[in-house]
């Protein structure tokens, strides 16, 4: 067994918190948290820049109550808005506002820069391996739930 194999959870947590902190510092001037960026990214990357609220909760690996609270904060900032679906009032679609799209695109530049720094520190081959491992883990966790 490799020396660090027992520390995998601690190493993952440390890497995640380090990345989150670095991104939070970069986002400081945009009045946005990394979690809010993730929500806005998922909306922006969805067809027609809209996503049904329950699907959004799955995309960000959250529950509907936490997402609803985050969406209220984003609505208060004027970054998103929600509309009931025409055919089913129980379903709500989430959209980026014009202001939200502008702020998201500014934040995306910062996120891309941070990702470039990670790629540079690992090298292209190791970065691609990291991506493949993360995708594999994500798929495994999806099937476990």
C-alpha positions as protocol buffer text, in pm:
chain_id: "A"
residue {
  index: 1
  type: UNK
  ca { x: 0 y: 0 z: 0 }
}
residue {
  index: 2
  type: UNK
  ca { x: 134 y: 342 z: -95 }
}
residue {
  index: 3
  type: UNK
  ca { x: 244 y: 571 z: 187 }
}
residue {
  index: 4
  type: UNK
  ca { x: -28 y: 833 z: 122 }
}
residue {
  index: 5
  type: UNK
  ca { x: -317 y: 602 z: 25 }
}
residue {
  index: 6
  type: UNK
  ca { x: -476 y: 625 z: 371 }
}
residue {
  index: 7
  type: UNK
  ca { x: -477 y: 1005 z: 341 }
}
residue {
  index: 8
  type: UNK
  ca { x: -685 y: 1023 z: 22 }
}
residue {
  index: 9
  type: UNK
  ca { x: -988 y: 1184 z: 191 }
}
residue {
  index: 10
  type: UNK
  ca { x: -768 y: 1440 z: 367 }
}
residue {
  index: 11
  type: UNK
  ca { x: -573 y: 1514 z: 49 }
}
residue {
  index: 12
  type: UNK
  ca { x: -892 y: 1557 z: -155 }
}
residue {
  index: 13
  type: UNK
  ca { x: -1042 y: 1784 z: 108 }
}
residue {
  index: 14
  type: UNK
  ca { x: -724 y: 1991 z: 128 }
}
residue {
  index: 15
  type: UNK
  ca { x: -703 y: 2024 z: -250 }
}
residue {
  index: 16
  type: UNK
  ca { x: -1071 y: 2120 z: -271 }
}
residue {
  index: 17
  type: UNK
  ca { x: -1049 y: 2381 z: 4 }
}
residue {
  index: 18
  type: UNK
  ca { x: -728 y: 2523 z: -142 }
}
residue {
  index: 19
  type: UNK
  ca { x: -885 y: 2554 z: -485 }
}
residue {
  index: 20
  type: UNK
  ca { x: -1205 y: 2699 z: -340 }
}
residue {
  index: 21
  type: UNK
  ca { x: -1009 y: 2957 z: -137 }
}
residue {
  index: 22
  type: UNK
  ca { x: -799 y: 3061 z: -438 }
}
residue {
  index: 23
  type: UNK
  ca { x: -1113 y: 3102 z: -649 }
}
residue {
  index: 24
  type: UNK
  ca { x: -1297 y: 3289 z: -371 }
}
residue {
  index: 25
  type: UNK
  ca { x: -1008 y: 3539 z: -356 }
}
residue {
  index: 26
  type: UNK
  ca { x: -1023 y: 3588 z: -734 }
}
residue {
  index: 27
  type: UNK
  ca { x: -1402 y: 3638 z: -723 }
}
residue {
  index: 28
  type: UNK
  ca { x: -1385 y: 3889 z: -438 }
}
residue {
  index: 29
  type: UNK
  ca { x: -1450 y: 4194 z: -658 }
}
residue {
  index: 30
  type: UNK
  ca { x: -1751 y: 4038 z: -833 }
}
residue {
  index: 31
  type: UNK
  ca { x: -1978 y: 3983 z: -531 }
}
residue {
  index: 32
  type: UNK
  ca { x: -1997 y: 3612 z: -610 }
}
residue {
  index: 33
  type: UNK
  ca { x: -1894 y: 3293 z: -429 }
}
residue {
  index: 34
  type: UNK
  ca { x: -1751 y: 2982 z: -596 }
}
residue {
  index: 35
  type: UNK
  ca { x: -2083 y: 2804 z: -530 }
}
residue {
  index: 36
  type: UNK
  ca { x: -2277 y: 3082 z: -697 }
}
residue {
  index: 37
  type: UNK
  ca { x: -2036 y: 3070 z: -991 }
}
residue {
  index: 38
  type: UNK
  ca { x: -2104 y: 2696 z: -1026 }
}
residue {
  index: 39
  type: UNK
  ca { x: -2479 y: 2756 z: -1035 }
}
residue {
  index: 40
  type: UNK
  ca { x: -2443 y: 3031 z: -1293 }
}
residue {
  index: 41
  type: UNK
  ca { x: -2206 y: 2820 z: -1503 }
}
residue {
  index: 42
  type: UNK
  ca { x: -2456 y: 2532 z: -1511 }
}
residue {
  index: 43
  type: UNK
  ca { x: -2733 y: 2768 z: -1622 }
}
residue {
  index: 44
  type: UNK
  ca { x: -2512 y: 2930 z: -1887 }
}
residue {
  index: 45
  type: UNK
  ca { x: -2400 y: 2593 z: -2026 }
}
residue {
  index: 46
  type: UNK
  ca { x: -2756 y: 2455 z: -2044 }
}
residue {
  index: 47
  type: UNK
  ca { x: -2957 y: 2466 z: -2367 }
}
residue {
  index: 48
  type: UNK
  ca { x: -3112 y: 2810 z: -2416 }
}
residue {
  index: 49
  type: UNK
  ca { x: -2926 y: 2926 z: -2101 }
}
residue {
  index: 50
  type: UNK
  ca { x: -3202 y: 2791 z: -1878 }
}
residue {
  index: 51
  type: UNK
  ca { x: -3238 y: 2487 z: -1658 }
}
residue {
  index: 52
  type: UNK
  ca { x: -3519 y: 2337 z: -1456 }
}
residue {
  index: 53
  type: UNK
  ca { x: -3456 y: 2389 z: -1085 }
}
residue {
  index: 54
  type: UNK
  ca { x: -3458 y: 2019 z: -983 }
}
residue {
  index: 55
  type: UNK
  ca { x: -3218 y: 1935 z: -1264 }
}
residue {
  index: 56
  type: UNK
  ca { x: -2993 y: 2221 z: -1152 }
}
residue {
  index: 57
  type: UNK
  ca { x: -2981 y: 2071 z: -800 }
}
residue {
  index: 58
  type: UNK
  ca { x: -2857 y: 1743 z: -950 }
}
residue {
  index: 59
  type: UNK
  ca { x: -2602 y: 1922 z: -1170 }
}
residue {
  index: 60
  type: UNK
  ca { x: -2442 y: 2093 z: -871 }
}
residue {
  index: 61
  type: UNK
  ca { x: -2474 y: 1787 z: -644 }
}
residue {
  index: 62
  type: UNK
  ca { x: -2699 y: 1970 z: -399 }
}
residue {
  index: 63
  type: UNK
  ca { x: -3046 y: 1934 z: -260 }
}
residue {
  index: 64
  type: UNK
  ca { x: -3342 y: 2150 z: -354 }
}
residue {
  index: 65
  type: UNK
  ca { x: -3350 y: 2338 z: -21 }
}
residue {
  index: 66
  type: UNK
  ca { x: -2986 y: 2448 z: -40 }
}
residue {
  index: 67
  type: UNK
  ca { x: -3029 y: 2541 z: -405 }
}
residue {
  index: 68
  type: UNK
  ca { x: -3346 y: 2742 z: -333 }
}
residue {
  index: 69
  type: UNK
  ca { x: -3157 y: 2943 z: -71 }
}
residue {
  index: 70
  type: UNK
  ca { x: -2866 y: 3006 z: -310 }
}
residue {
  index: 71
  type: UNK
  ca { x: -3105 y: 3108 z: -588 }
}
residue {
  index: 72
  type: UNK
  ca { x: -3274 y: 3360 z: -358 }
}
residue {
  index: 73
  type: UNK
  ca { x: -2936 y: 3524 z: -297 }
}
residue {
  index: 74
  type: UNK
  ca { x: -2862 y: 3525 z: -671 }
}
residue {
  index: 75
  type: UNK
  ca { x: -3206 y: 3675 z: -739 }
}
residue {
  index: 76
  type: UNK
  ca { x: -3140 y: 3947 z: -479 }
}
residue {
  index: 77
  type: UNK
  ca { x: -2816 y: 4030 z: -664 }
}
residue {
  index: 78
  type: UNK
  ca { x: -3013 y: 4047 z: -990 }
}
residue {
  index: 79
  type: UNK
  ca { x: -2810 y: 3763 z: -1147 }
}
residue {
  index: 80
  type: UNK
  ca { x: -3089 y: 3508 z: -1204 }
}
residue {
  index: 81
  type: UNK
  ca { x: -3465 y: 3488 z: -1227 }
}
residue {
  index: 82
  type: UNK
  ca { x: -3710 y: 3199 z: -1217 }
}
residue {
  index: 83
  type: UNK
  ca { x: -4028 y: 3129 z: -1407 }
}
residue {
  index: 84
  type: UNK
  ca { x: -4288 y: 2857 z: -1359 }
}
residue {
  index: 85
  type: UNK
  ca { x: -4310 y: 2613 z: -1647 }
}
residue {
  index: 86
  type: UNK
  ca { x: -4614 y: 2677 z: -1863 }
}
residue {
  index: 87
  type: UNK
  ca { x: -4722 y: 2311 z: -1868 }
}
residue {
  index: 88
  type: UNK
  ca { x: -4641 y: 2226 z: -1504 }
}
residue {
  index: 89
  type: UNK
  ca { x: -4652 y: 2497 z: -1235 }
}
residue {
  index: 90
  type: UNK
  ca { x: -4464 y: 2269 z: -993 }
}
residue {
  index: 91
  type: UNK
  ca { x: -4154 y: 2302 z: -1211 }
}
residue {
  index: 92
  type: UNK
  ca { x: -3949 y: 2621 z: -1222 }
}
residue {
  index: 93
  type: UNK
  ca { x: -3694 y: 2716 z: -1483 }
}
residue {
  index: 94
  type: UNK
  ca { x: -3393 y: 2924 z: -1382 }
}
residue {
  index: 95
  type: UNK
  ca { x: -3243 y: 3183 z: -1618 }
}
residue {
  index: 96
  type: UNK
  ca { x: -2943 y: 3415 z: -1608 }
}
residue {
  index: 97
  type: UNK
  ca { x: -3038 y: 3780 z: -1625 }
}
residue {
  index: 98
  type: UNK
  ca { x: -2843 y: 4014 z: -1852 }
}
residue {
  index: 99
  type: UNK
  ca { x: -2651 y: 4135 z: -1547 }
}
residue {
  index: 100
  type: UNK
  ca { x: -2593 y: 3775 z: -1437 }
}
residue {
  index: 101
  type: UNK
  ca { x: -2453 y: 3681 z: -1777 }
}
residue {
  index: 102
  type: UNK
  ca { x: -2215 y: 3979 z: -1770 }
}
residue {
  index: 103
  type: UNK
  ca { x: -2089 y: 3893 z: -1422 }
}
residue {
  index: 104
  type: UNK
  ca { x: -2066 y: 3522 z: -1507 }
}
residue {
  index: 105
  type: UNK
  ca { x: -1851 y: 3593 z: -1815 }
}
residue {
  index: 106
  type: UNK
  ca { x: -1615 y: 3807 z: -1606 }
}
residue {
  index: 107
  type: UNK
  ca { x: -1592 y: 3531 z: -1346 }
}
residue {
  index: 108
  type: UNK
  ca { x: -1532 y: 3270 z: -1617 }
}
residue {
  index: 109
  type: UNK
  ca { x: -1216 y: 3453 z: -1721 }
}
residue {
  index: 110
  type: UNK
  ca { x: -1093 y: 3422 z: -1363 }
}
residue {
  index: 111
  type: UNK
  ca { x: -1191 y: 3054 z: -1346 }
}
residue {
  index: 112
  type: UNK
  ca { x: -1017 y: 2981 z: -1676 }
}
residue {
  index: 113
  type: UNK
  ca { x: -703 y: 3156 z: -1551 }
}
residue {
  index: 114
  type: UNK
  ca { x: -703 y: 2947 z: -1233 }
}
residue {
  index: 115
  type: UNK
  ca { x: -752 y: 2629 z: -1437 }
}
residue {
  index: 116
  type: UNK
  ca { x: -459 y: 2730 z: -1659 }
}
residue {
  index: 117
  type: UNK
  ca { x: -239 y: 2767 z: -1351 }
}
residue {
  index: 118
  type: UNK
  ca { x: -337 y: 2417 z: -1238 }
}
residue {
  index: 119
  type: UNK
  ca { x: -262 y: 2279 z: -1586 }
}
residue {
  index: 120
  type: UNK
  ca { x: 77 y: 2451 z: -1587 }
}
residue {
  index: 121
  type: UNK
  ca { x: 167 y: 2315 z: -1244 }
}
residue {
  index: 122
  type: UNK
  ca { x: 74 y: 1958 z: -1342 }
}
residue {
  index: 123
  type: UNK
  ca { x: 176 y: 1955 z: -1706 }
}
residue {
  index: 124
  type: UNK
  ca { x: -61 y: 1860 z: -1988 }
}
residue {
  index: 125
  type: UNK
  ca { x: -34 y: 1481 z: -1947 }
}
residue {
  index: 126
  type: UNK
  ca { x: -99 y: 1480 z: -1573 }
}
residue {
  index: 127
  type: UNK
  ca { x: -374 y: 1741 z: -1612 }
}
residue {
  index: 128
  type: UNK
  ca { x: -554 y: 1519 z: -1866 }
}
residue {
  index: 129
  type: UNK
  ca { x: -513 y: 1219 z: -1633 }
}
residue {
  index: 130
  type: UNK
  ca { x: -659 y: 1424 z: -1349 }
}
residue {
  index: 131
  type: UNK
  ca { x: -961 y: 1512 z: -1564 }
}
residue {
  index: 132
  type: UNK
  ca { x: -1013 y: 1146 z: -1657 }
}
residue {
  index: 133
  type: UNK
  ca { x: -993 y: 1038 z: -1292 }
}
residue {
  index: 134
  type: UNK
  ca { x: -1236 y: 1309 z: -1183 }
}
residue {
  index: 135
  type: UNK
  ca { x: -1484 y: 1204 z: -1454 }
}
residue {
  index: 136
  type: UNK
  ca { x: -1451 y: 842 z: -1345 }
}
residue {
  index: 137
  type: UNK
  ca { x: -1512 y: 931 z: -980 }
}
residue {
  index: 138
  type: UNK
  ca { x: -1808 y: 1148 z: -1071 }
}
residue {
  index: 139
  type: UNK
  ca { x: -1967 y: 863 z: -1269 }
}
residue {
  index: 140
  type: UNK
  ca { x: -1906 y: 620 z: -982 }
}
residue {
  index: 141
  type: UNK
  ca { x: -2070 y: 853 z: -731 }
}
residue {
  index: 142
  type: UNK
  ca { x: -2369 y: 905 z: -963 }
}
residue {
  index: 143
  type: UNK
  ca { x: -2433 y: 531 z: -976 }
}
residue {
  index: 144
  type: UNK
  ca { x: -2391 y: 495 z: -598 }
}
residue {
  index: 145
  type: UNK
  ca { x: -2670 y: 741 z: -517 }
}
